[in-house]
Amino acid sequence: MNTINLIATSAFGLEAVVANELRSLGYQDLRIENGRVSFSAGMEAISRCNLWLRCADRLLLQVGEFEARTFDELFEQTKALPWGDWVPATGEFPVEGKSVQSQLFSVSDCQAIVKKAIVEKLKRKYPVKWFKETGPRYRVEVALLKNRATLTIDTSGAGLHKRGYRKLAVEAPLKETLAAAMILLSRWRADRAFIDPLCGSGTIPIEAGLIGRNIAPGLNREFDAEKWPQLPNRVWQQARVEARDSILTNQPLGIMGFDLDGQALELARYHARQAGLGNSLSFQRQPVSDLRSNYHYGFLITNPPYGERLSEKAEVESLYQQMGNVFKNLDTWSFYVLTSHPGLERLLGRKADKRRKLYNGRIQCTYYQFYGPKPKQLQGPFAAQR
């Protein structure tokens, strides 16, 4: 088991971003498909990738892949896989499933068959008739796509968007993984000013702070694979030491978040502290129409309300028009806006330089990118003063 096959799953549209993250961690020979990036690596990749991947949803261990058009084929080929190399006698191994464009379309039947096949295989290794499943968790997934079955074990546990800093929730927060992707796609750097004028509970500014200080997003949480006997504690300890040593503690940050909701801003400040950023981010109560900046160059990245409900449409469109006026005042800045509203460019009075289709949950959105002029010369840690 020196080399294993892994799959980093992602939301549609973020596969290339996740692939770039994996390359930056030193992993090559990547296979990019819809919603996933597959690669081979050593066992230590389970700890490193879970700690460092900002935009992936989960990290899965691939146990096997094969064609399956009948339940017999699914059972026999699942049973042939090396489950005993991973699942101990006390291991908990729930089975989940999904099926897309496959002859085996009954997910519940597929789950039951895979579970039975794993039990039969484990009985060959362990002298027991009944598995109590009281030990570490190995969540198995059978994914069928066009009659091809992929059998995986989830190494992450809770989704990777759960960084551990969001102790308190607000209504419909932006997932941390998507927020991080928005920032990485903008190519923002920590020496540039950064504003989210509609920051809510602070997800986008906090993710920017983690990126700017090079803080591993999974540093303050646990993963299912931490309890696996195949990955001794020293592997995880070494990965966490490496992550802590990589933090740019003294990196100054010019990150500001604004909103009208005072309670949400209090949550933002609290979450920033939980994320290890202390009070290095600025959160203030202010309407979009009052937005100004002393910095000549910077990045504005935001996820405004979409106006999905008819009752909110007029209010949201008025907000977008206000944003357009702000953009004119900050004419040397770059702007990045994620929304499902089809009339954003019309309401802003400006065509985007680039558009990218992304998904916020199940909502298809467009990530509009408006580029400012390239700075001639920067002074100070963020940008030249006006």
Backbone hydrogen bonds, N-H to C=O, Kabsch-Sander energy under -0.5 kcal/mol:
donor,donor_aa,acceptor,acceptor_aa,energy
4,I,41,A,-3.1
6,L,39,F,-3.2
7,I,60,L,-2.6
8,A,37,V,-2.8
9,T,7,I,-0.7
9,T,58,R,-2.1
10,S,35,G,-1.9
14,L,11,A,-2.0
18,V,14,L,-2.4
19,A,15,E,-2.5
20,N,16,A,-2.1
21,E,17,V,-1.9
22,L,18,V,-2.4
23,R,19,A,-2.3
24,S,20,N,-2.2
25,L,21,E,-1.1
26,G,23,R,-1.5
27,Y,22,L,-2.4
31,R,38,S,-2.7
32,I,30,L,-0.6
33,E,31,R,-0.5
33,E,36,R,-2.6
36,R,33,E,-1.8
37,V,8,A,-1.9
38,S,31,R,-2.8
39,F,6,L,-2.3
41,A,4,I,-2.1
45,A,42,G,-1.8
46,I,43,M,-1.8
47,S,43,M,-0.5
48,R,44,E,-2.2
49,C,45,A,-2.6
50,N,46,I,-1.4
51,L,47,S,-2.0
52,W,48,R,-2.2
53,L,49,C,-2.5
57,D,9,T,-3.2
58,R,9,T,-0.7
60,L,7,I,-3.3
60,L,58,R,-0.5
61,L,153,I,-3.3
62,Q,5,N,-2.7
62,Q,60,L,-0.6
63,V,61,L,-0.6
63,V,151,L,-2.7
64,G,151,L,-1.6
66,F,149,A,-2.2
68,A,147,N,-2.9
74,L,70,T,-2.1
75,F,71,F,-2.5
76,E,72,D,-2.8
77,Q,73,E,-2.2
78,T,74,L,-1.7
79,K,75,F,-2.5
80,A,76,E,-1.2
81,L,78,T,-1.5
83,W,81,L,-2.0
85,D,82,P,-1.3
86,W,83,W,-1.6
87,V,83,W,-2.8
91,G,88,P,-1.4
92,E,136,P,-2.7
93,F,91,G,-0.5
96,E,140,V,-2.8
98,K,142,V,-1.9
100,V,144,L,-2.8
105,F,103,Q,-1.5
107,V,105,F,-1.1
110,C,106,S,-2.1
111,Q,107,V,-2.6
112,A,108,S,-2.1
113,I,109,D,-2.3
114,V,110,C,-2.5
115,K,111,Q,-2.5
116,K,112,A,-2.3
117,A,113,I,-2.4
118,I,114,V,-2.4
119,V,115,K,-2.3
120,E,116,K,-2.5
121,K,117,A,-2.0
122,L,118,I,-2.7
123,K,119,V,-2.1
124,R,120,E,-0.6
124,R,121,K,-0.9
125,K,121,K,-0.5
125,K,122,L,-1.1
126,Y,122,L,-2.9
128,V,126,Y,-2.3
132,K,130,W,-0.7
135,G,90,T,-3.8
138,Y,92,E,-3.4
139,R,154,D,-0.5
140,V,94,P,-2.7
140,V,138,Y,-0.7
141,E,152,T,-2.2
142,V,96,E,-2.4
143,A,141,E,-0.6
143,A,150,T,-2.4
144,L,98,K,-2.8
144,L,142,V,-0.6
145,L,143,A,-0.5
145,L,148,R,-2.3
146,K,100,V,-2.5
148,R,145,L,-1.4
149,A,66,F,-3.3
149,A,147,N,-0.6
150,T,143,A,-2.3
151,L,64,G,-2.8
152,T,141,E,-2.1
152,T,150,T,-0.5
153,I,61,L,-2.4
154,D,139,R,-2.6
155,T,59,L,-2.3
156,S,59,L,-0.6
158,A,156,S,-0.7
160,L,57,D,-3.2
162,K,159,G,-2.1
163,R,161,H,-1.5
167,K,165,Y,-1.7
179,A,175,K,-2.3
180,A,176,E,-2.5
181,A,177,T,-1.8
182,M,178,L,-2.3
183,I,179,A,-1.7
184,L,180,A,-2.6
185,L,181,A,-2.7
186,S,182,M,-1.0
187,R,183,I,-0.8
187,R,184,L,-0.8
188,W,183,I,-1.1
192,R,189,R,-1.9
193,A,297,Y,-0.6
194,F,254,G,-2.5
195,I,299,F,-2.5
196,D,256,M,-2.1
199,C,196,D,-0.7
199,C,258,F,-2.4
202,G,199,C,-2.4
203,T,199,C,-0.5
206,I,202,G,-2.5
207,E,203,T,-2.5
208,A,204,I,-2.2
209,G,205,P,-2.3
210,L,206,I,-2.4
211,I,207,E,-2.1
212,G,208,A,-3.2
213,R,209,G,-2.2
214,N,211,I,-0.9
215,I,210,L,-2.9
216,A,214,N,-0.6
218,G,51,L,-2.7
219,L,216,A,-1.6
221,R,218,G,-1.3
224,D,156,S,-0.6
225,A,155,T,-2.2
226,E,223,F,-1.5
227,K,224,D,-1.8
228,W,225,A,-1.2
231,L,228,W,-1.4
235,V,232,P,-1.5
236,W,232,P,-1.0
237,Q,233,N,-2.9
238,Q,234,R,-2.6
239,A,235,V,-1.9
240,R,236,W,-2.3
241,V,237,Q,-2.4
242,E,238,Q,-2.4
243,A,239,A,-1.9
244,R,240,R,-2.8
245,D,241,V,-2.5
246,S,242,E,-0.8
246,S,243,A,-0.6
247,I,244,R,-1.1
248,L,213,R,-3.3
249,T,247,I,-1.4
251,Q,248,L,-1.7
256,M,194,F,-2.6
257,G,282,S,-3.1
258,F,196,D,-2.6
259,D,284,Q,-1.4
262,G,260,L,-0.9
265,L,261,D,-1.9
266,E,262,G,-1.8
267,L,263,Q,-1.9
268,A,264,A,-2.2
269,R,265,L,-2.3
270,Y,266,E,-2.2
271,H,267,L,-3.1
272,A,268,A,-2.4
273,R,269,R,-1.8
274,Q,270,Y,-2.2
275,A,271,H,-1.9
276,G,273,R,-1.5
277,L,272,A,-2.4
280,S,277,L,-2.2
282,S,255,I,-2.4
283,F,281,L,-0.5
284,Q,257,G,-2.5
286,Q,259,D,-1.3
286,Q,284,Q,-0.6
290,D,287,P,-1.3
291,L,288,V,-2.0
296,H,384,A,-3.7
299,F,193,A,-2.2
300,L,334,S,-2.7
301,I,195,I,-2.0
301,I,299,F,-0.6
302,T,336,Y,-2.5
312,E,309,R,-1.6
313,K,309,R,-0.7
313,K,310,L,-0.9
316,V,312,E,-2.5
317,E,313,K,-2.5
318,S,314,A,-1.9
319,L,315,E,-1.9
320,Y,316,V,-2.3
321,Q,317,E,-1.8
322,Q,318,S,-1.9
323,M,319,L,-2.2
324,G,320,Y,-1.9
325,N,321,Q,-1.6
326,V,322,Q,-1.9
327,F,323,M,-2.5
328,K,324,G,-1.5
329,N,325,N,-1.5
330,L,326,V,-2.1
331,D,328,K,-0.6
331,D,329,N,-0.6
333,W,330,L,-1.8
334,S,298,G,-2.4
335,F,370,F,-2.7
336,Y,300,L,-2.7
337,V,368,Y,-2.3
338,L,302,T,-2.0
339,T,337,V,-0.5
339,T,366,T,-1.9
344,L,341,H,-1.0
347,L,343,G,-2.4
348,L,344,L,-2.5
349,G,345,E,-1.6
350,R,345,E,-1.8
353,D,369,Q,-2.1
354,K,369,Q,-1.5
356,R,367,Y,-1.0
358,L,365,C,-1.8
359,Y,12,F,-0.6
360,N,363,I,-2.5
361,G,359,Y,-0.9
363,I,360,N,-1.8
364,Q,362,R,-0.6
365,C,358,L,-3.4
366,T,339,T,-2.8
367,Y,356,R,-3.3
368,Y,337,V,-3.0
368,Y,366,T,-0.9
369,Q,354,K,-2.7
370,F,335,F,-3.3
370,F,368,Y,-0.5
371,Y,369,Q,-0.6
386,R,294,N,-3.0
